[in-house]
Amino acid sequence: MDFSTLNKKASDSFAKQRNLLKKLAKGRTLYCETCKGVLTLDLQTDQPGKGVVRCKNGCTDIILELGS
Ligand SMILES: [Zn+2]
C-alpha cells in the first residue's frame, strides 16, 4: 500500500471540490469533464450542510460539504 499516493489523491479531490463550490457560489456554469454536460447543484435535505453536484448522465456525482 502506498499511502502517500492515496493521501495525495484525497487532497487533490478535496481541492477540486472547494474549487467547484467557489465557482458555483459565484453563479458560474460548470460542465462535466466527461460528458461536457451542465453540472447542477442539488441540496440534499436529508443531509444538512451537504449538496450534490452532478451532471444529467451521472458521470459526475460529487458530494460537497456546504457547512462553514
Ligand atoms: Zn457527465
N, CA, C, O and the ligand as a Tripos MOL2 file, in Angstrom:
@<TRIPOS>MOLECULE
protein
  273   271    69     0     0
PROTEIN
NO_CHARGES

@<TRIPOS>ATOM
      1 N           0.8270   -1.2170    0.0000 N.3       1 MET1
      2 CA          0.0000    0.0000    0.0000 C.3       1 MET1
      3 C           0.8590    1.2640    0.0000 C.2       1 MET1
      4 O           1.7510    1.3990    0.8380 O.2       1 MET1
      5 N           0.6180    2.1520   -0.8870 N.am      2 ASP2
      6 CA          1.3310    3.4180   -0.9070 C.3       2 ASP2
      7 C           0.3960    4.5160   -0.4060 C.2       2 ASP2
      8 O          -0.4070    5.0760   -1.1520 O.2       2 ASP2
      9 N           0.5340    4.7960    0.8820 N.am      3 PHE3
     10 CA         -0.3910    5.7590    1.4820 C.3       3 PHE3
     11 C          -0.1590    7.1900    1.0090 C.2       3 PHE3
     12 O          -1.0900    7.9940    0.9710 O.2       3 PHE3
     13 N           1.0800    7.5060    0.6500 N.am      4 SER4
     14 CA          1.3290    8.8790    0.2200 C.3       4 SER4
     15 C           0.5680    9.1810   -1.0670 C.2       4 SER4
     16 O           0.0990   10.3000   -1.2760 O.2       4 SER4
     17 N           0.4530    8.1740   -1.9220 N.am      5 THR5
     18 CA         -0.3210    8.3560   -3.1510 C.3       5 THR5
     19 C          -1.8020    8.5320   -2.8310 C.2       5 THR5
     20 O          -2.4750    9.3920   -3.3990 O.2       5 THR5
     21 N          -2.2980    7.7030   -1.9120 N.am      6 LEU6
     22 CA         -3.6980    7.8080   -1.5100 C.3       6 LEU6
     23 C          -4.0000    9.1890   -0.9390 C.2       6 LEU6
     24 O          -5.0050    9.8100   -1.2840 O.2       6 LEU6
     25 N          -3.1060    9.6640   -0.0530 N.am      7 ASN7
     26 CA         -3.3140   10.9690    0.5690 C.3       7 ASN7
     27 C          -3.2940   12.0840   -0.4570 C.2       7 ASN7
     28 O          -4.0700   13.0360   -0.3770 O.2       7 ASN7
     29 N          -2.4020   11.9550   -1.4160 N.am      8 LYS8
     30 CA         -2.3210   12.9720   -2.4570 C.3       8 LYS8
     31 C          -3.6170   13.0250   -3.2410 C.2       8 LYS8
     32 O          -4.1410   14.1030   -3.5220 O.2       8 LYS8
     33 N          -4.1340   11.8550   -3.5930 N.am      9 LYS9
     34 CA         -5.3870   11.7910   -4.3360 C.3       9 LYS9
     35 C          -6.5260   12.4270   -3.5530 C.2       9 LYS9
     36 O          -7.3270   13.1850   -4.1000 O.2       9 LYS9
     37 N          -6.5850   12.1070   -2.2630 N.am     10 ALA10
     38 CA         -7.6640   12.6300   -1.4300 C.3      10 ALA10
     39 C          -7.5900   14.1490   -1.3570 C.2      10 ALA10
     40 O          -8.6160   14.8250   -1.4270 O.2      10 ALA10
     41 N          -6.3810   14.6920   -1.2180 N.am     11 SER11
     42 CA         -6.2820   16.1450   -1.0950 C.3      11 SER11
     43 C          -6.5250   16.8140   -2.4430 C.2      11 SER11
     44 O          -7.0590   17.9220   -2.4960 O.2      11 SER11
     45 N          -6.1450   16.1650   -3.5160 N.am     12 ASP12
     46 CA         -6.4590   16.6950   -4.8400 C.3      12 ASP12
     47 C          -7.9600   16.8120   -5.0160 C.2      12 ASP12
     48 O          -8.4670   17.8310   -5.4850 O.2      12 ASP12
     49 N          -8.6610   15.7650   -4.6370 N.am     13 SER13
     50 CA        -10.0940   15.7660   -4.8280 C.3      13 SER13
     51 C         -10.7640   16.7670   -3.8900 C.2      13 SER13
     52 O         -11.7920   17.3500   -4.2350 O.2      13 SER13
     53 N         -10.1820   16.9700   -2.6980 N.am     14 PHE14
     54 CA        -10.7190   17.9670   -1.7750 C.3      14 PHE14
     55 C         -10.5480   19.3670   -2.3600 C.2      14 PHE14
     56 O         -11.4690   20.1820   -2.3080 O.2      14 PHE14
     57 N          -9.3770   19.6420   -2.9120 N.am     15 ALA15
     58 CA         -9.1130   20.9440   -3.5240 C.3      15 ALA15
     59 C         -10.0560   21.1780   -4.6930 C.2      15 ALA15
     60 O         -10.5320   22.2930   -4.9110 O.2      15 ALA15
     61 N         -10.3160   20.1290   -5.4310 N.am     16 LYS16
     62 CA        -11.2120   20.2040   -6.5700 C.3      16 LYS16
     63 C         -12.6340   20.5620   -6.1290 C.2      16 LYS16
     64 O         -13.3180   21.3750   -6.7510 O.2      16 LYS16
     65 N         -13.0480   19.9200   -5.0290 N.am     17 GLN17
     66 CA        -14.3820   20.1910   -4.5020 C.3      17 GLN17
     67 C         -14.5220   21.6310   -4.0450 C.2      17 GLN17
     68 O         -15.5340   22.2810   -4.3080 O.2      17 GLN17
     69 N         -13.4740   22.1390   -3.3410 N.am     18 ARG18
     70 CA        -13.5130   23.5190   -2.8610 C.3      18 ARG18
     71 C         -13.6090   24.4730   -4.0450 C.2      18 ARG18
     72 O         -14.3200   25.4770   -4.0050 O.2      18 ARG18
     73 N         -12.8820   24.1370   -5.0840 N.am     19 ASN19
     74 CA        -12.8580   24.9300   -6.3010 C.3      19 ASN19
     75 C         -14.2310   24.9560   -6.9800 C.2      19 ASN19
     76 O         -14.7180   26.0090   -7.3910 O.2      19 ASN19
     77 N         -14.8340   23.7840   -7.0850 N.am     20 LEU20
     78 CA        -16.1710   23.6660   -7.6540 C.3      20 LEU20
     79 C         -17.1580   24.5270   -6.8900 C.2      20 LEU20
     80 O         -17.9530   25.2670   -7.4690 O.2      20 LEU20
     81 N         -17.0840   24.4060   -5.5640 N.am     21 LEU21
     82 CA        -18.0110   25.1030   -4.7020 C.3      21 LEU21
     83 C         -17.8630   26.6150   -4.8560 C.2      21 LEU21
     84 O         -18.8540   27.3440   -4.8910 O.2      21 LEU21
     85 N         -16.6160   27.0760   -4.9470 N.am     22 LYS22
     86 CA        -16.3410   28.5040   -5.1260 C.3      22 LYS22
     87 C         -16.9790   29.0140   -6.4070 C.2      22 LYS22
     88 O         -17.6120   30.0700   -6.4260 O.2      22 LYS22
     89 N         -16.8010   28.2420   -7.4850 N.am     23 LYS23
     90 CA        -17.3370   28.6570   -8.7810 C.3      23 LYS23
     91 C         -18.8560   28.6670   -8.7650 C.2      23 LYS23
     92 O         -19.4870   29.5760   -9.3040 O.2      23 LYS23
     93 N         -19.4420   27.6380   -8.1380 N.am     24 LEU24
     94 CA        -20.8990   27.5740   -8.0570 C.3      24 LEU24
     95 C         -21.4440   28.7460   -7.2570 C.2      24 LEU24
     96 O         -22.4850   29.3080   -7.5970 O.2      24 LEU24
     97 N         -20.7350   29.1130   -6.1880 N.am     25 ALA25
     98 CA        -21.1660   30.2220   -5.3360 C.3      25 ALA25
     99 C         -21.1730   31.5320   -6.1090 C.2      25 ALA25
    100 O         -21.9470   32.4360   -5.7950 O.2      25 ALA25
    101 N         -20.3210   31.6360   -7.1090 N.am     26 LYS26
    102 CA        -20.2670   32.8420   -7.9300 C.3      26 LYS26
    103 C         -21.2610   32.8000   -9.0800 C.2      26 LYS26
    104 O         -21.3320   33.7260   -9.8880 O.2      26 LYS26
    105 N         -22.0240   31.7230   -9.1440 N.am     27 GLY27
    106 CA        -23.0350   31.6170  -10.1920 C.3      27 GLY27
    107 C         -22.4880   31.1600  -11.5250 C.2      27 GLY27
    108 O         -23.1370   31.3080  -12.5600 O.2      27 GLY27
    109 N         -21.2730   30.5960  -11.4930 N.am     28 ARG28
    110 CA        -20.6790   30.0990  -12.7380 C.3      28 ARG28
    111 C         -21.3870   28.8280  -13.2010 C.2      28 ARG28
    112 O         -21.8570   28.0310  -12.3890 O.2      28 ARG28
    113 N         -21.4520   28.6580  -14.5070 N.am     29 THR29
    114 CA        -21.9660   27.4120  -15.0570 C.3      29 THR29
    115 C         -20.7880   26.4660  -15.2370 C.2      29 THR29
    116 O         -19.7930   26.8090  -15.8760 O.2      29 THR29
    117 N         -20.9140   25.2740  -14.6680 N.am     30 LEU30
    118 CA        -19.8280   24.3010  -14.7540 C.3      30 LEU30
    119 C         -20.2430   23.1350  -15.6280 C.2      30 LEU30
    120 O         -21.4220   22.7990  -15.7390 O.2      30 LEU30
    121 N         -19.2420   22.5260  -16.2460 N.am     31 TYR31
    122 CA        -19.5110   21.4200  -17.1530 C.3      31 TYR31
    123 C         -18.7810   20.1540  -16.7230 C.2      31 TYR31
    124 O         -17.6730   20.2030  -16.1880 O.2      31 TYR31
    125 N         -19.4240   19.0320  -16.9670 N.am     32 CYS32
    126 CA        -18.8540   17.7400  -16.6380 C.3      32 CYS32
    127 C         -17.6010   17.4960  -17.4760 C.2      32 CYS32
    128 O         -17.5890   17.7370  -18.6830 O.2      32 CYS32
    129 N         -16.5360   17.0080  -16.8080 N.am     33 GLU33
    130 CA        -15.2920   16.7480  -17.5300 C.3      33 GLU33
    131 C         -15.4350   15.5800  -18.5000 C.2      33 GLU33
    132 O         -14.6900   15.4730  -19.4740 O.2      33 GLU33
    133 N         -16.3960   14.7110  -18.2220 N.am     34 THR34
    134 CA        -16.5600   13.5130  -19.0360 C.3      34 THR34
    135 C         -17.5090   13.7180  -20.2120 C.2      34 THR34
    136 O         -17.1490   13.4540  -21.3590 O.2      34 THR34
    137 N         -18.7280   14.1900  -19.9230 N.am     35 CYS35
    138 CA        -19.7250   14.2940  -20.9990 C.3      35 CYS35
    139 C         -19.9500   15.7350  -21.4480 C.2      35 CYS35
    140 O         -20.6980   15.9850  -22.3920 O.2      35 CYS35
    141 N         -19.2900   16.6980  -20.7570 N.am     36 LYS36
    142 CA        -19.4200   18.1260  -21.0730 C.3      36 LYS36
    143 C         -20.8370   18.6490  -20.8610 C.2      36 LYS36
    144 O         -21.1990   19.7110  -21.3690 O.2      36 LYS36
    145 N         -21.6300   17.8980  -20.1110 N.am     37 GLY37
    146 CA        -22.9810   18.3630  -19.7800 C.3      37 GLY37
    147 C         -22.9160   19.3780  -18.6460 C.2      37 GLY37
    148 O         -21.9160   19.4580  -17.9330 O.2      37 GLY37
    149 N         -23.9750   20.1470  -18.4820 N.am     38 VAL38
    150 CA        -24.0360   21.1470  -17.4190 C.3      38 VAL38
    151 C         -24.1500   20.4450  -16.0590 C.2      38 VAL38
    152 O         -24.9120   19.4930  -15.8890 O.2      38 VAL38
    153 N         -23.3700   20.9460  -15.1040 N.am     39 LEU39
    154 CA        -23.4390   20.4070  -13.7430 C.3      39 LEU39
    155 C         -24.4500   21.2110  -12.9340 C.2      39 LEU39
    156 O         -24.4970   22.4380  -13.0160 O.2      39 LEU39
    157 N         -25.2480   20.5050  -12.1570 N.am     40 THR40
    158 CA        -26.2250   21.1680  -11.3050 C.3      40 THR40
    159 C         -25.9460   20.8330   -9.8510 C.2      40 THR40
    160 O         -25.4360   19.7580   -9.5340 O.2      40 THR40
    161 N         -26.2860   21.7630   -8.9740 N.am     41 LEU41
    162 CA        -26.1040   21.5520   -7.5460 C.3      41 LEU41
    163 C         -27.4540   21.2290   -6.9140 C.2      41 LEU41
    164 O         -28.3890   22.0280   -6.9700 O.2      41 LEU41
    165 N         -27.5360   20.0530   -6.3170 N.am     42 ASP42
    166 CA        -28.7450   19.6660   -5.5920 C.3      42 ASP42
    167 C         -28.4430   19.7010   -4.1110 C.2      42 ASP42
    168 O         -27.4680   19.1090   -3.6480 O.2      42 ASP42
    169 N         -29.2860   20.4000   -3.3720 N.am     43 LEU43
    170 CA        -29.1060   20.4050   -1.9250 C.3      43 LEU43
    171 C         -29.8760   19.2210   -1.3590 C.2      43 LEU43
    172 O         -31.0660   19.0440   -1.6190 O.2      43 LEU43
    173 N         -29.1720   18.4270   -0.5890 N.am     44 GLN44
    174 CA        -29.8060   17.2390   -0.0220 C.3      44 GLN44
    175 C         -30.4480   17.5860    1.3080 C.2      44 GLN44
    176 O         -29.7580   17.8960    2.2800 O.2      44 GLN44
    177 N         -31.7400   17.5340    1.3440 N.am     45 THR45
    178 CA        -32.4360   17.9080    2.5730 C.3      45 THR45
    179 C         -32.2370   16.8790    3.6790 C.2      45 THR45
    180 O         -32.3270   17.2140    4.8600 O.2      45 THR45
    181 N         -31.9710   15.6460    3.3130 N.am     46 ASP46
    182 CA        -31.7850   14.6150    4.3520 C.3      46 ASP46
    183 C         -30.3680   14.6350    4.9160 C.2      46 ASP46
    184 O         -30.0880   13.9590    5.9060 O.2      46 ASP46
    185 N         -29.4780   15.3990    4.3010 N.am     47 GLN47
    186 CA        -28.1280   15.5380    4.8290 C.3      47 GLN47
    187 C         -27.7920   17.0180    4.9550 C.2      47 GLN47
    188 O         -27.2050   17.6040    4.0450 O.2      47 GLN47
    189 N         -28.1630   17.6240    6.0820 N.am     48 PRO48
    190 CA        -27.9350   19.0620    6.2450 C.3      48 PRO48
    191 C         -26.4800   19.4360    6.0360 C.2      48 PRO48
    192 O         -25.5760   18.7450    6.5060 O.2      48 PRO48
    193 N         -26.2600   20.5340    5.3290 N.am     49 GLY49
    194 CA        -24.9010   21.0010    5.1090 C.3      49 GLY49
    195 C         -24.1980   20.3210    3.9550 C.2      49 GLY49
    196 O         -23.0110   20.5510    3.7200 O.2      49 GLY49
    197 N         -24.9310   19.4770    3.2290 N.am     50 LYS50
    198 CA        -24.3060   18.8140    2.0900 C.3      50 LYS50
    199 C         -25.0970   19.0590    0.8240 C.2      50 LYS50
    200 O         -26.3140   19.2380    0.8480 O.2      50 LYS50
    201 N         -24.3850   19.0640   -0.2650 N.am     51 GLY51
    202 CA        -25.0110   19.1960   -1.5650 C.3      51 GLY51
    203 C         -24.3650   18.2320   -2.5270 C.2      51 GLY51
    204 O         -23.2500   17.7630   -2.2980 O.2      51 GLY51
    205 N         -25.0700   17.9340   -3.6120 N.am     52 VAL52
    206 CA        -24.5150   17.0360   -4.6160 C.3      52 VAL52
    207 C         -24.4220   17.7720   -5.9430 C.2      52 VAL52
    208 O         -25.3950   18.3560   -6.4200 O.2      52 VAL52
    209 N         -23.2280   17.7310   -6.5280 N.am     53 VAL53
    210 CA        -23.0410   18.2860   -7.8610 C.3      53 VAL53
    211 C         -23.0560   17.1190   -8.8280 C.2      53 VAL53
    212 O         -22.2860   16.1690   -8.6840 O.2      53 VAL53
    213 N         -23.9320   17.1970   -9.8100 N.am     54 ARG54
    214 CA        -23.9840   16.0900  -10.7680 C.3      54 ARG54
    215 C         -24.4010   16.5720  -12.1520 C.2      54 ARG54
    216 O         -25.0080   17.6300  -12.3240 O.2      54 ARG54
    217 N         -24.0450   15.7420  -13.1270 N.am     55 CYS55
    218 CA        -24.4970   16.0100  -14.4820 C.3      55 CYS55
    219 C         -25.6500   15.0650  -14.7770 C.2      55 CYS55
    220 O         -25.9010   14.1190  -14.0310 O.2      55 CYS55
    221 N         -26.3430   15.3310  -15.8670 N.am     56 LYS56
    222 CA        -27.5540   14.5450  -16.1030 C.3      56 LYS56
    223 C         -27.2420   13.1010  -16.4830 C.2      56 LYS56
    224 O         -28.0980   12.2260  -16.3530 O.2      56 LYS56
    225 N         -26.0310   12.8510  -16.9490 N.am     57 ASN57
    226 CA        -25.6640   11.4810  -17.3180 C.3      57 ASN57
    227 C         -25.1380   10.6710  -16.1370 C.2      57 ASN57
    228 O         -25.0210    9.4480  -16.2140 O.2      57 ASN57
    229 N         -24.8270   11.3570  -15.0550 N.am     58 GLY58
    230 CA        -24.3910   10.6490  -13.8490 C.3      58 GLY58
    231 C         -22.9060   10.3400  -13.7720 C.2      58 GLY58
    232 O         -22.4740    9.6900  -12.8200 O.2      58 GLY58
    233 N         -22.1010   10.7850  -14.7470 N.am     59 CYS59
    234 CA        -20.6620   10.5070  -14.6530 C.3      59 CYS59
    235 C         -19.9950   11.4160  -13.6240 C.2      59 CYS59
    236 O         -18.9430   11.0740  -13.0850 O.2      59 CYS59
    237 N         -20.6070   12.5840  -13.3450 N.am     60 THR60
    238 CA        -20.1290   13.3950  -12.2440 C.3      60 THR60
    239 C         -21.1770   13.3320  -11.1400 C.2      60 THR60
    240 O         -22.3580   13.5970  -11.3670 O.2      60 THR60
    241 N         -20.7240   12.9790   -9.9470 N.am     61 ASP61
    242 CA        -21.6360   12.8680   -8.8030 C.3      61 ASP61
    243 C         -20.7960   13.1030   -7.5550 C.2      61 ASP61
    244 O         -20.2970   12.1590   -6.9430 O.2      61 ASP61
    245 N         -20.6450   14.3700   -7.1860 N.am     62 ILE62
    246 CA        -19.7290   14.7420   -6.1210 C.3      62 ILE62
    247 C         -20.5030   15.3170   -4.9460 C.2      62 ILE62
    248 O         -21.3030   16.2380   -5.1110 O.2      62 ILE62
    249 N         -20.2640   14.7760   -3.7710 N.am     63 ILE63
    250 CA        -20.8880   15.3220   -2.5640 C.3      63 ILE63
    251 C         -20.0090   16.4270   -2.0070 C.2      63 ILE63
    252 O         -18.8230   16.2200   -1.7510 O.2      63 ILE63
    253 N         -20.5990   17.6060   -1.8220 N.am     64 LEU64
    254 CA        -19.8710   18.7510   -1.3080 C.3      64 LEU64
    255 C         -20.3010   19.0540    0.1180 C.2      64 LEU64
    256 O         -21.4780   18.9440    0.4600 O.2      64 LEU64
    257 N         -19.3360   19.4360    0.9450 N.am     65 GLU65
    258 CA        -19.6430   19.9110    2.2860 C.3      65 GLU65
    259 C         -19.9260   21.4060    2.1820 C.2      65 GLU65
    260 O         -19.0400   22.1850    1.8290 O.2      65 GLU65
    261 N         -21.1420   21.8030    2.4840 N.am     66 LEU66
    262 CA        -21.5090   23.2110    2.3360 C.3      66 LEU66
    263 C         -21.3450   23.9990    3.6300 C.2      66 LEU66
    264 O         -21.3100   25.2290    3.6150 O.2      66 LEU66
    265 N         -21.2450   23.2910    4.7380 N.am     67 GLY67
    266 CA        -21.1770   23.9630    6.0320 C.3      67 GLY67
    267 C         -19.8970   24.7590    6.2330 C.2      67 GLY67
    268 O         -18.8560   24.4450    5.6560 O.2      67 GLY67
    269 N         -19.9890   25.7880    7.0530 N.am     68 SER68
    270 CA        -18.9220   26.7130    7.4420 C.3      68 SER68
    271 C         -18.2340   27.4100    6.3000 C.2      68 SER68
    272 O         -17.3230   28.2080    6.5230 O.2      68 SER68
    273 ZN        -21.1870   13.8060  -17.2370 Zn       69 ZN69
@<TRIPOS>BOND
     1     1     2 1
     2     2     3 1
     3     3     4 2
     4     3     5 am
     5     5     6 1
     6     6     7 1
     7     7     8 2
     8     7     9 am
     9     9    10 1
    10    10    11 1
    11    11    12 2
    12    11    13 am
    13    13    14 1
    14    14    15 1
    15    15    16 2
    16    15    17 am
    17    17    18 1
    18    18    19 1
    19    19    20 2
    20    19    21 am
    21    21    22 1
    22    22    23 1
    23    23    24 2
    24    23    25 am
    25    25    26 1
    26    26    27 1
    27    27    28 2
    28    27    29 am
    29    29    30 1
    30    30    31 1
    31    31    32 2
    32    31    33 am
    33    33    34 1
    34    34    35 1
    35    35    36 2
    36    35    37 am
    37    37    38 1
    38    38    39 1
    39    39    40 2
    40    39    41 am
    41    41    42 1
    42    42    43 1
    43    43    44 2
    44    43    45 am
    45    45    46 1
    46    46    47 1
    47    47    48 2
    48    47    49 am
    49    49    50 1
    50    50    51 1
    51    51    52 2
    52    51    53 am
    53    53    54 1
    54    54    55 1
    55    55    56 2
    56    55    57 am
    57    57    58 1
    58    58    59 1
    59    59    60 2
    60    59    61 am
    61    61    62 1
    62    62    63 1
    63    63    64 2
    64    63    65 am
    65    65    66 1
    66    66    67 1
    67    67    68 2
    68    67    69 am
    69    69    70 1
    70    70    71 1
    71    71    72 2
    72    71    73 am
    73    73    74 1
    74    74    75 1
    75    75    76 2
    76    75    77 am
    77    77    78 1
    78    78    79 1
    79    79    80 2
    80    79    81 am
    81    81    82 1
    82    82    83 1
    83    83    84 2
    84    83    85 am
    85    85    86 1
    86    86    87 1
    87    87    88 2
    88    87    89 am
    89    89    90 1
    90    90    91 1
    91    91    92 2
    92    91    93 am
    93    93    94 1
    94    94    95 1
    95    95    96 2
    96    95    97 am
    97    97    98 1
    98    98    99 1
    99    99   100 2
   100    99   101 am
   101   101   102 1
   102   102   103 1
   103   103   104 2
   104   103   105 am
   105   105   106 1
   106   106   107 1
   107   107   108 2
   108   107   109 am
   109   109   110 1
   110   110   111 1
   111   111   112 2
   112   111   113 am
   113   113   114 1
   114   114   115 1
   115   115   116 2
   116   115   117 am
   117   117   118 1
   118   118   119 1
   119   119   120 2
   120   119   121 am
   121   121   122 1
   122   122   123 1
   123   123   124 2
   124   123   125 am
   125   125   126 1
   126   126   127 1
   127   127   128 2
   128   127   129 am
   129   129   130 1
   130   130   131 1
   131   131   132 2
   132   131   133 am
   133   133   134 1
   134   134   135 1
   135   135   136 2
   136   135   137 am
   137   137   138 1
   138   138   139 1
   139   139   140 2
   140   139   141 am
   141   141   142 1
   142   142   143 1
   143   143   144 2
   144   143   145 am
   145   145   146 1
   146   146   147 1
   147   147   148 2
   148   147   149 am
   149   149   150 1
   150   150   151 1
   151   151   152 2
   152   151   153 am
   153   153   154 1
   154   154   155 1
   155   155   156 2
   156   155   157 am
   157   157   158 1
   158   158   159 1
   159   159   160 2
   160   159   161 am
   161   161   162 1
   162   162   163 1
   163   163   164 2
   164   163   165 am
   165   165   166 1
   166   166   167 1
   167   167   168 2
   168   167   169 am
   169   169   170 1
   170   170   171 1
   171   171   172 2
   172   171   173 am
   173   173   174 1
   174   174   175 1
   175   175   176 2
   176   175   177 am
   177   177   178 1
   178   178   179 1
   179   179   180 2
   180   179   181 am
   181   181   182 1
   182   182   183 1
   183   183   184 2
   184   183   185 am
   185   185   186 1
   186   186   187 1
   187   187   188 2
   188   187   189 am
   189   189   190 1
   190   190   191 1
   191   191   192 2
   192   191   193 am
   193   193   194 1
   194   194   195 1
   195   195   196 2
   196   195   197 am
   197   197   198 1
   198   198   199 1
   199   199   200 2
   200   199   201 am
   201   201   202 1
   202   202   203 1
   203   203   204 2
   204   203   205 am
   205   205   206 1
   206   206   207 1
   207   207   208 2
   208   207   209 am
   209   209   210 1
   210   210   211 1
   211   211   212 2
   212   211   213 am
   213   213   214 1
   214   214   215 1
   215   215   216 2
   216   215   217 am
   217   217   218 1
   218   218   219 1
   219   219   220 2
   220   219   221 am
   221   221   222 1
   222   222   223 1
   223   223   224 2
   224   223   225 am
   225   225   226 1
   226   226   227 1
   227   227   228 2
   228   227   229 am
   229   229   230 1
   230   230   231 1
   231   231   232 2
   232   231   233 am
   233   233   234 1
   234   234   235 1
   235   235   236 2
   236   235   237 am
   237   237   238 1
   238   238   239 1
   239   239   240 2
   240   239   241 am
   241   241   242 1
   242   242   243 1
   243   243   244 2
   244   243   245 am
   245   245   246 1
   246   246   247 1
   247   247   248 2
   248   247   249 am
   249   249   250 1
   250   250   251 1
   251   251   252 2
   252   251   253 am
   253   253   254 1
   254   254   255 1
   255   255   256 2
   256   255   257 am
   257   257   258 1
   258   258   259 1
   259   259   260 2
   260   259   261 am
   261   261   262 1
   262   262   263 1
   263   263   264 2
   264   263   265 am
   265   265   266 1
   266   266   267 1
   267   267   268 2
   268   267   269 am
   269   269   270 1
   270   270   271 1
   271   271   272 2
@<TRIPOS>SUBSTRUCTURE
     1 MET1         2 RESIDUE 1 A MET
     2 ASP2         6 RESIDUE 1 A ASP
     3 PHE3        10 RESIDUE 1 A PHE
     4 SER4        14 RESIDUE 1 A SER
     5 THR5        18 RESIDUE 1 A THR
     6 LEU6        22 RESIDUE 1 A LEU
     7 ASN7        26 RESIDUE 1 A ASN
     8 LYS8        30 RESIDUE 1 A LYS
     9 LYS9        34 RESIDUE 1 A LYS
    10 ALA10       38 RESIDUE 1 A ALA
    11 SER11       42 RESIDUE 1 A SER
    12 ASP12       46 RESIDUE 1 A ASP
    13 SER13       50 RESIDUE 1 A SER
    14 PHE14       54 RESIDUE 1 A PHE
    15 ALA15       58 RESIDUE 1 A ALA
    16 LYS16       62 RESIDUE 1 A LYS
    17 GLN17       66 RESIDUE 1 A GLN
    18 ARG18       70 RESIDUE 1 A ARG
    19 ASN19       74 RESIDUE 1 A ASN
    20 LEU20       78 RESIDUE 1 A LEU
    21 LEU21       82 RESIDUE 1 A LEU
    22 LYS22       86 RESIDUE 1 A LYS
    23 LYS23       90 RESIDUE 1 A LYS
    24 LEU24       94 RESIDUE 1 A LEU
    25 ALA25       98 RESIDUE 1 A ALA
    26 LYS26      102 RESIDUE 1 A LYS
    27 GLY27      106 RESIDUE 1 A GLY
    28 ARG28      110 RESIDUE 1 A ARG
    29 THR29      114 RESIDUE 1 A THR
    30 LEU30      118 RESIDUE 1 A LEU
    31 TYR31      122 RESIDUE 1 A TYR
    32 CYS32      126 RESIDUE 1 A CYS
    33 GLU33      130 RESIDUE 1 A GLU
    34 THR34      134 RESIDUE 1 A THR
    35 CYS35      138 RESIDUE 1 A CYS
    36 LYS36      142 RESIDUE 1 A LYS
    37 GLY37      146 RESIDUE 1 A GLY
    38 VAL38      150 RESIDUE 1 A VAL
    39 LEU39      154 RESIDUE 1 A LEU
    40 THR40      158 RESIDUE 1 A THR
    41 LEU41      162 RESIDUE 1 A LEU
    42 ASP42      166 RESIDUE 1 A ASP
    43 LEU43      170 RESIDUE 1 A LEU
    44 GLN44      174 RESIDUE 1 A GLN
    45 THR45      178 RESIDUE 1 A THR
    46 ASP46      182 RESIDUE 1 A ASP
    47 GLN47      186 RESIDUE 1 A GLN
    48 PRO48      190 RESIDUE 1 A PRO
    49 GLY49      194 RESIDUE 1 A GLY
    50 LYS50      198 RESIDUE 1 A LYS
    51 GLY51      202 RESIDUE 1 A GLY
    52 VAL52      206 RESIDUE 1 A VAL
    53 VAL53      210 RESIDUE 1 A VAL
    54 ARG54      214 RESIDUE 1 A ARG
    55 CYS55      218 RESIDUE 1 A CYS
    56 LYS56      222 RESIDUE 1 A LYS
    57 ASN57      226 RESIDUE 1 A ASN
    58 GLY58      230 RESIDUE 1 A GLY
    59 CYS59      234 RESIDUE 1 A CYS
    60 THR60      238 RESIDUE 1 A THR
    61 ASP61      242 RESIDUE 1 A ASP
    62 ILE62      246 RESIDUE 1 A ILE
    63 ILE63      250 RESIDUE 1 A ILE
    64 LEU64      254 RESIDUE 1 A LEU
    65 GLU65      258 RESIDUE 1 A GLU
    66 LEU66      262 RESIDUE 1 A LEU
    67 GLY67      266 RESIDUE 1 A GLY
    68 SER68      270 RESIDUE 1 A SER
    69 ZN69       273 GROUP 0 **** ****
